[in-house]
């Protein structure tokens, strides 16, 4: 007899092979029987999945779309299809520790609206990977202690489903690169908990050319998202202040960087890589504020989001 799901894990993918490694980790979850697995995919990819190989979960739901592009829309479709009281937005390149679901479920038994897991770098061999990881997730590194925090990233987070349902009319925009969801949560006085016991390893682009493009695109798309609600005067102010933005980002990461630099194996070149990364990202934002995004920007970022492992030394 199946157990009613207590957490829905949402994965967007183009084919089975792309999420095979993530599924292997989900099968090892201590709370596997309480997980509703929501797989968002194109109709052509549905036949690749053997449901017998997905046994042991509380439920498995396939959300079939004509296309999973743009990814923010596919994520929104997965959220709407989920039925558990807690929704975790997973990725093709984020690998949960065995107790991730269990720890997230336990944390949500309190009054938290969102729970951020303790993140770690899944491919720590290069400075480029570390720079991406620190800029995107360093604030929520697993070396931190459990506590209430001001907010978290958009995905790789567990949310109270009833809260996301209130955001339904703007879910597609909330799933974009940017801070639409963060601003909305703040406006609704949402409370966020950081739970390092829920460990999640995140893979990061490490091939230099792709690393630069992905950093740049992230900046462009964040700016393009903000352009929809920021007045021209605010965008102009950001552009004028842009030479100082990298220093602000680095200052915010100082404690995490200082702590991780003590860890064995950290490349000594991570600091210049981090500096370069913040400059490239800020440049992307400036370009985005000035001319917005172009038609190929979101598809390119979607490619990195779904196939990020192809730009690492890791294997699927």
TORKENU-472224 format. One record per residue: x, y, z of N, C-alpha, C, CB in turn; residue in one letter. Coordinates in steps of 0.1 Angstrom, whole numbers, plus 5000, padded with zeros to 4 digits. Glycine has a CB too. Layout:
# residues N
XYZXYZXYZXYZA ...
***
This chain:
# residues 316
500949885000500050005000500950125000499050005012X 500750214991501550334990501250435001501350404976X 502250515004502150615015501850745008503450625023X 500950825014500650955008501851045007499551035016X 502151104996503451174995503451295004503551224980X 504651315009504851435018505751535011505451395031X 506451495000507251594993507251554978508751594998X 507051654970507051634955508451684950505851704948X 509151604943510451644937510151664922511551534940X 510451784917510151814903511451814895509451954902X 511451744884512651744875512151764861513351604876X 512851854855512551884840513751824832512452044838X 513351744822514351684814513951664800514751544820X 514851644791514551614777514551464774515551684768X 515251384783515251244781515651174794516251204769X 515451044794515750964806517250974810515450814804X 518150964800519550964803520051084810520350954790X 519351204808519751324814519551324829518951444807X 518551254834518351254848518651124855516951294851X 519251034847519550894853520350904866520350814843X 521350994866522151004878521351054890523451084875X 520551154887519751214898518751104903518951334893X 518151034894517250924898517950824907516550864886X 519150784904519950694912520050744926521350674906X 520250874928520350934942518950934948520951074941X 517950964941516550964947516150824951515551024937X 516550724944516250584948516850544962516650484937X 517950614965518650584978518050664990520050614976X 517050754988516550834998515950755010515550934993X 516250795022515750725034514150745034516350785046X 513650855028512250885028511650855014511951025032X 512250765007511850744993510350714992512550624987X 509750645001508350605000507450725003508050495011X 507950835007507150955009507351064998507551025022X 508051024987508351114976507451094965509851104972X 506851204960506051204947507051264937504751294948X 507451174927508351214917507551274905509251094912X 507851404902507151474891508151494880506451604896X 508051424869508951444858508351514847509451304853X 508851634844508351714833509251684820508351864836X 508551644809509351604798508551624785509751454799X 509251614774508451624761507751484758509451654749X 506751494751505951374748506751264741504751404739X 507751304733508551214726509451134736509451284716X 509751184747510651124757509951024766511451224764X 508651034766507850954776508150804776506350974775X 508350744764508450604762509850554767508350564748X 510750644770512150604774512050564789513150724773X 511050594796510950564810510250434813510250684818X 510950354821510450224825509850244839511450114825X 508550244841507950274854508350164864506450274852X 508650044860509049944870510349984876509249814863X 511250064869512450114875512250234884513350144864X 511050284885510750394894509850344905510050504886X 509850224908509050164919509650214933508950014919X 508850214943509350244956509050394961510750224957X 508650474951508250614955506750614958508550714943X 506350714965504850724969504050734956504650844978X 504550804946503850824933504850874923502650924935X 504650844911505450894900504450954890506350784893X 504651084886503751154877504551214866502951264885X 504151194854504751244842503951364836504951134831X 504551474835503851594829504451604815504151724837X 503651564805504051564791503751704784503451454783X 504751764778504651884771505051874757505352004778X 504651964748505151964735506651994735504452074726X 507152074744508552104746508752144760509052214736X 509952114765510352164779511052294778511252064785X 510952364767511552494765510352594764512552504753X 510552714770511552744780511452674793511552904782X 512552644799512552564812511652634823513952554817X 511652764825510852824835509352784834510952974835X 508852774821507452734819507252584823507052754805X 508252504820508252364823508252344838509352284817X 509052414845509052404860507652444866510152494866X 507052554860505752594865504752484863505352724858X 504852414851503852304849504052194859504052254835X 505352164863505552064873505052104886507052034874X 505152224890504652274903503052264903504952424905X 502452294892500952284892500452144893500452354879X 501352044888500951904888501251834901501651834877X 502051894910502451834922501351834932503651904929X 501251734941500151714951500651714965499451594948X 501951694968502451684981502451824988503851624982X 502351835001502351965008503652045007502051945022X 504751975003506052035001506552004987507151985012X 507152104980507652094967509052124967506852184957X 509852034961511352054960511652064945512151944966X 512252184941512652204927514052154925512552354924X 514052034919515351974916515952014902515251824917X 517151964899517751994887518451864882518852114888X 518751864869519451754863520851734868519451764848X 521451834874522851824879522951854894523651934871X 521851834901521951844916521651714922520951954921X 522551664930522451524935522251514950523751444931X 521051474954520651474968521351364977519251454970X 521851404989522251304998521151225003522951375010X 521451115009520451015013519351065022521050895019X 519651165030518651215040518051345035519351235053X 518251385023517751515019516251525020518151545004X 515451435015514051445015513551435030513351335007X 514151345037513751325051513951455059514551215058X 515051515057515451645065514551755060516851675063X 514251765047513351875043511951855048513351875027X 511451735048510051705054510051745068509751555052X 511051705076511051735090511151885093512251665097X 511951955085512052105087510652165084513052155078X 509952115074508652175070507552145080508252135056X 507852065090506852035100506752165109507251915109X 507652245109507552375116506852475107509052425120X 507052605109506252705102506952765090505852815111X 507952705085508752755074508052755061510152685073X 508152855053507552855040508552805029507253005036X 509852815032510852755023511952705031511352865013X 512552595027513752535034514852515023513352395041X 516052575026517152565017518052455022517852705016X 518452355014519352255018520852305019519352135009X 521652235026523052265026523752215013523752205038X 524252315005524852284992526252254993524552394982X 526752174983528152144982528552134967528552014989X 529752154964530252144950530452004946531552224948X 529751954936529751824931531051794923528551784924X 531651894917532851874909533851984912532451884893X 534551964924535352064929536852064924535452044944X 537052004913538451994908539052124902538551884898X 538152214897538652324890538252454897538252324876X 539052564894538652694899537352744893539852794897X 537152714880535952764873534652704879536052724858X 534752574883533552514890533352584903533852364891X 534452604911534252674924533752814923535652674931X 534152884913533753024911532253024908534553094900X 531752934899530352934897529552894909530052834885X 530052794916529352744928529252854938530052624933X 530352924941530353024951529453144948531753084953X 529453184935528553294931527053254932528853334917X 526753124928525353084928524853034941525152974917X 525652954948525252884960526152894973525052744957X 527152974972528152984983527453034996529253074979X 526453114995525753165007525153055015524753275003X 524752945008524052835014524952705015522752805007X 526252725016527152615017526852525029528652655017X 527052395027526652295038527552315050526852155032X 528652395050529452405062528752505072530852465058X 527652575068526952665077526152585087526052755069X 525552655096524752595107523252625104525152645121X 522452535109520952555107520452675114520252425113X 519652755107519152885112518152935103520352985114X 517353035107516553115099517353215090515453195107X 517053225078517753305069516853405061518653225059X 517353505054516553595047515953545034517353715045X 516553445029515953395016516953295010515653505006X 516553234999517453134993517453154977516952994996X 518053054970517953054956516553024951519052954949X 516253034938514953004933514652854933514753064919X 515652774927515452634927516452564936515552584913X 516452434937517152354947516752404961518652384945X 515452424962514752474975513452394976514552624975X 513052374989511752304992510852414996511952195002X 509652424990508652524993507352464998508352614981X 506652535006505352495010504452514998504752585022X 503752404994503052404981501852514981502452274978X 501252524993500152624993500552764991499452615007X 501852794994502352924992502652944977503652944999X 503152844970503452854956502152864948504252734951X 501052804954499752804947499252954947498752714954X 499553024957499153164957499853254946499453224971X 501053194942501853264932501453224918503353244934X 500353144916500053074904500053164892498753004905X 499553284892499453364881500753414876498453474883X 501753404884503053454880504153344881503453574888X 503753214881504753114883505753104872504052974884X 505353124860506353124849507453224851505653144835X 507053344854508053454857508853424869507253594858X 508153364879508853334892509953234890507853284902X 509853144880510853044877511953094868510152924871X 511953214864512953274856514253304864512553394848X 515353324857516553384863516153524868517853374854X 516453554880516053684885515553674899514953744876X 514853774904514453774918512953794920515153884926X 512153754909510753774910510153694922510053724897X 510553564923510053484934510553544948510453344933X 511753574949512353624961511653754966513853664959X 511353844956510553964960509153934964510554064948X 508553844957507153804961507153734974506653704950X 508053654978508153584991508353695002509253484991X 509153784999509453895009508153975011510553985004X 507454005001506254085002505154015010505654114988X 505253875010504253795017504853745030503853675009X 505953805035506553775048506853625050505653825059X 507253565039507653425039508853405048507853365025X 508953295055510053265064510853145058509553225078X 512153155058513053065052513953005062513853125040X 514152875062515052805071516152735063514352695079X 517352745068518552675062518852545070519852765062X 518852435062518952305068520152225062517652225067X 521352245068522552175062522452025063523752225069X 521551965071521451815072520851765059520551775083X 520151845052519651815038520651855028518251885035X 521651765026522751795017522451775003523951705021X 522951864994522651854980523951894973521551954976X 524451814964525651844957525351894943526551714955X 525852014939525552084927526752084918525052224930X 526552034905527552034895527552174888527351924885X 528752214884528952344879529852344866529552444889X 529552434857530252434844531752464847529752554835X 532652384841534052404843534952414831534552284851X 534252414819535052444807534952594804534352364794X 536152654803536252794804535352874794537652834801X 535352834781534552904771533052904775534752854757X 532552784779531152774783530952834796530852624784X 531952834805531752904818531553054816533052874826X 532353114807532153254804530753284799533253304795X 530353204789529053224783527853204793528853134771X 527953104801526953074811526853184821527152944817X 528053234826528053354835527353474829529453384840X 527753504817527253614810525753604808527953634796X 525253494803523853474801523053484813523553334794X 523553434825522853454837522653594840523653384849X 523653684838523453824840522453884831524753894839X 522453854818521553904809520053874812521853854794X 519853744816518453704819517953754832518453554819X 518853774842518453844854517953984851519553844865X 518754054843518454194840517154194832519554254832X 516954104822515754104814514554074822515953994803X 514653994832513553974841513154094849513853854851X 514154164854513954284862513454404853515254334869X 513754404840513354504831511754514831513854484817X 511154394833509654394833509054474844509254244833X 509754504855509154574866509954694871508954474877X 511254704867512054814871511854934861513554774871X 511755054867511655174858513055194852511155294866X 513055274841514255314834515255374844513955404822X 514855454853515755524862516455434871514955624870X 515855324875516555224884517555144876515455134890X 517155114863518055034855519355124852517454994842X 519155254849520255344847521155354859519655474843X 520555364871521355364883522255244884520455384895X 521655124881522455004882523655004872521554874880X 523355054860524455054850525555154855523855104837X 525155264860526155364865526955304876525455494869X 526355224885526955174897527655034894525955154908X 527554984882528054854878529554834881527854824864X 530454934880531854904883532054864898532655024881X 531054894906531254854921530554724924530654974929X 529754674915528954554918529754434921527954524907X 530854404913531654284917532254294931532754274907X 532654414935533154424949532154394959533754564951X 530854434957529754404966529554254967528554484962X 529554194955529254044955530353974963529253994941X 531654004960532753944967532753964982534053994961X 532354084986532254115000531154025007531954265002X 530054005001529053925006529453775008527753934998X 530353734999530853594999532053575008531153544985X 532553685014533853675021533953565031534153805027X 532953545040533053455051533053305045531853465060X 532153285035532153145029533453115022530953135019X 533953215015535253195008536353165018535553314999X 536453245028537453225038537453095045537353335049X 536253045047536052915053536452795044534552895058X 536052805031536252705022537752705017535452715010X 538452815018539852815014540652735024540352965014X 540152715035540952625045540752475042540452655059X 539752445034539552305030540652255021538152285024X 541052125023542052075014541552055000542551935020X 542452084990542052064976541452184969541151954975X 541252294977540752414970541752474961540252514981X 541452494948542452544939542852694943541952554925X 544152724943544552854947544152964937546052854948X 543752924925543253014915541853054916543552964901X 541153004927539753024928539453174930539152944940X 540253254937540053394939539953474926541053454948X 541053464917540953534904539753484896542253524897X 539453354896538353304889537053364894538253154889X 536953374907535753434913535553584909535753424928X 536753654909536653794905536253814890538053864907X 536853724882536453734868535053694866537353634859X 534553594873533153554872532153664876532853434880X 532453744886531553854890531553964880531953904904X 532753984874532854084863532054044851534354114859X 532153924847531453874835529953874838531853724831X 529453834850528053834853527553974854527853764867X 528254064860527854204860527754264846528754284869X 528754234838528654284824527454234817529954234816X 527054104819525854054813524654124818525653904817X 524554164831523454244836523354374829523554254851X 524554444828524554574822523954564808525954634822X 524454464800523954444787522454424787524654334780X 521954344796520554314797519754434801520354204808X 520254524809519454644812519454734800520154714824X 520454734792520554834781519654784769521954854777X 519854654765519154604753518254494756520154564743X 518054444768517254334771517854204766515854354765X 517054094766517553964762517253944747516953854770X 517953854740517653824726517053694725518953834718X 516453654714515653534713516453404716515153514699X 517853404714518553284716519153274730519753284706X 518953384738519553384752518953274761519453514758X 517553274762516953174770517153024766515453204771X 517053004752517352864748518852824751517152854733X 519752914750521152874753521252844768522052994750X 520652924777520652904791519952774794520053014799X 518852744788518052614790519052504787516852614780X 519852514776520752404773521752384784521552434760X 522252484790523152474801522452414813523852604805X 521152454816520452404827520152254826519152484829X 519752214814519452074813520651984811518452054801X 521652034804522851954800524151994807522951944785X 524052044819525252104825526352004827524852164839X 525951874829527051774831527851764818526351644834X 527351794807528151784794529351884794527251804782X 529251984803530252084804531152074816529652224803X 531151954821531951914833532751794830531151894846X 533651754839534351624837533551504843535751634845X 532351534847531551424853530851344841530451484863X 530351234844529651154835528151144839530251014833X 527251124829525851104831525550974839525051114818X 
***
